Amino acid sequence: MPNNDLLERIIPRDVFWKIAEPWMWQTPLNTEEEALIEKAVDKRKSEFRAGRHCAHALFNAQGIACNALLKGVQREPAWPQGWVGSISHTKGLCVVAIAPKSRYQSIGLDVEQATPLSADVLDLICNPQEQDRLNAIKFRHGNEFASAPLDKVIFSAKESIHKTYFPLNHHTLDFLDAQIALEASNGTFEAIIVNPEPRPRTCIDRLSGRFSINRDFVASCIVLEQQG
Ligand SMILES: CC(C)(COP(=O)(O)OP(=O)(O)OC[C@H]1O[C@@H](n2cnc3c(N)ncnc32)[C@H](O)[C@@H]1OP(=O)(O)O)[C@@H](O)C(=O)NCCC(=O)NCCS
């Protein structure tokens, strides 16, 4: 499955998204953005540039001024007023999604290499119930998911939760603070936030999202719609 299809399956149609073009990984940004990666190693510079150029292209296409996309209290992008979005990069793929705040409260997007989690981190990412469910999926669906890195999908879904949750609550959830149930037959997942921020600005106890897998990558996306 090409990378466009991978992402098309998980990102709603009314969200604007783009895969970074090859030139975007290497071309320096403006002074303010370059200052954020002044001391970074080359790999970090290149992924940051890809994400920022890609975001600029998306906002340009919408006629929105976004000359410098700086960061907030952590590494979360400081999106232009009235917009939300998400950035993800992994070796060989960088994707950015943006949408108007009038429609969505927050977006979390994540791409990862399609390789399994190493045994030593599995227990840090997936609780025993999640691991049991993954084994059940492999048993139920047989060959289709026998070698699919579903544990990496859980990891990706949790990264997407963080990118959705943090901008609204300025709180970092631990990987075991959310419990994921994958629905392998239709590429969706449900998440329960089992240990939320005690006094959240935005109360979120459940999130749902979509995931997809191709030969090289796994991807996940969560969009939190505005109420009413
Ligand atoms: C921040 C984090 C999610 C990045 O994930 P990653 O797979 O290493 O990298 P990705 O390329 O997918 O994502 C990086 C991008 O996420 C965005 N991002 C970083 N911190 C963020 C935050 N707190 N909120 C929203 N977006 C954030 C940034 O745009 C960043 O790219 P940039 O620095 O070039 O702008 C991860 O390193 C992390 O800290 N995770 C711990 C928290 C967590 O995931 N908990 C699980 C909750 S269930």
PDBQT file of the ligand as one rigid body, heavy atoms in Angstrom, charges set to zero:
ROOT
HETATM    1  C1  LIG A 301       6.636  13.751  21.902  1.00  0.00    +0.000 C 
HETATM    2  C2  LIG A 301       6.516  12.366  21.314  1.00  0.00    +0.000 C 
HETATM    3  C3  LIG A 301       5.042  11.984  21.244  1.00  0.00    +0.000 C 
HETATM    4  C4  LIG A 301       7.119  12.349  19.921  1.00  0.00    +0.000 C 
HETATM    5  O1  LIG A 301       6.857  11.143  19.276  1.00  0.00    +0.000 OA
HETATM    6  P1  LIG A 301       7.886  10.493  18.232  1.00  0.00    +0.000 P 
HETATM    7  O2  LIG A 301       7.272   9.254  17.675  1.00  0.00    +0.000 OA
HETATM    8  O3  LIG A 301       9.216  10.387  18.874  1.00  0.00    +0.000 OA
HETATM    9  O4  LIG A 301       8.050  11.550  17.110  1.00  0.00    +0.000 OA
HETATM   10  P2  LIG A 301       7.025  12.060  16.014  1.00  0.00    +0.000 P 
HETATM   11  O5  LIG A 301       7.854  12.473  14.882  1.00  0.00    +0.000 OA
HETATM   12  O6  LIG A 301       5.908  11.122  15.746  1.00  0.00    +0.000 OA
HETATM   13  O7  LIG A 301       6.392  13.345  16.704  1.00  0.00    +0.000 OA
HETATM   14  C5  LIG A 301       7.188  14.471  16.934  1.00  0.00    +0.000 C 
HETATM   15  C6  LIG A 301       6.325  15.689  16.778  1.00  0.00    +0.000 C 
HETATM   16  O8  LIG A 301       5.267  15.640  17.719  1.00  0.00    +0.000 OA
HETATM   17  C7  LIG A 301       4.918  16.963  18.053  1.00  0.00    +0.000 C 
HETATM   18  N1  LIG A 301       4.909  17.071  19.507  1.00  0.00    +0.000 N 
HETATM   19  C8  LIG A 301       5.954  16.963  20.348  1.00  0.00    +0.000 A 
HETATM   20  N2  LIG A 301       5.543  17.123  21.615  1.00  0.00    +0.000 NA
HETATM   21  C9  LIG A 301       4.217  17.320  21.563  1.00  0.00    +0.000 A 
HETATM   22  C10 LIG A 301       3.236  17.547  22.549  1.00  0.00    +0.000 A 
HETATM   23  N3  LIG A 301       3.548  17.591  23.852  1.00  0.00    +0.000 N 
HETATM   24  N4  LIG A 301       1.949  17.723  22.150  1.00  0.00    +0.000 NA
HETATM   25  C11 LIG A 301       1.618  17.678  20.828  1.00  0.00    +0.000 A 
HETATM   26  N5  LIG A 301       2.528  17.466  19.840  1.00  0.00    +0.000 NA
HETATM   27  C12 LIG A 301       3.802  17.288  20.224  1.00  0.00    +0.000 A 
HETATM   28  C13 LIG A 301       5.966  17.897  17.457  1.00  0.00    +0.000 C 
HETATM   29  O9  LIG A 301       5.415  18.500  16.314  1.00  0.00    +0.000 OA
HETATM   30  C14 LIG A 301       7.071  16.942  17.099  1.00  0.00    +0.000 C 
HETATM   31  O10 LIG A 301       7.804  17.284  15.959  1.00  0.00    +0.000 OA
HETATM   32  P3  LIG A 301       8.701  18.613  15.920  1.00  0.00    +0.000 P 
HETATM   33  O11 LIG A 301       9.413  18.694  17.235  1.00  0.00    +0.000 OA
HETATM   34  O12 LIG A 301       9.588  18.412  14.743  1.00  0.00    +0.000 OA
HETATM   35  O13 LIG A 301       7.706  19.736  15.741  1.00  0.00    +0.000 OA
HETATM   36  C15 LIG A 301       7.269  11.306  22.178  1.00  0.00    +0.000 C 
HETATM   37  O14 LIG A 301       8.634  11.522  22.056  1.00  0.00    +0.000 OA
HETATM   38  C16 LIG A 301       6.930  11.381  23.646  1.00  0.00    +0.000 C 
HETATM   39  O15 LIG A 301       7.467  12.178  24.391  1.00  0.00    +0.000 OA
HETATM   40  N6  LIG A 301       6.060  10.481  24.128  1.00  0.00    +0.000 N 
HETATM   41  C17 LIG A 301       5.797  10.373  25.541  1.00  0.00    +0.000 C 
HETATM   42  C18 LIG A 301       4.383  10.708  25.892  1.00  0.00    +0.000 C 
HETATM   43  C19 LIG A 301       3.445   9.684  25.370  1.00  0.00    +0.000 C 
HETATM   44  O16 LIG A 301       3.448   9.379  24.204  1.00  0.00    +0.000 OA
HETATM   45  N7  LIG A 301       2.602   9.128  26.261  1.00  0.00    +0.000 N 
HETATM   46  C20 LIG A 301       1.633   8.138  25.913  1.00  0.00    +0.000 C 
HETATM   47  C21 LIG A 301       0.257   8.616  26.327  1.00  0.00    +0.000 C 
HETATM   48  S1  LIG A 301      -0.947   7.317  26.279  1.00  0.00    +0.000 SA
ENDROOT
TORSDOF 0
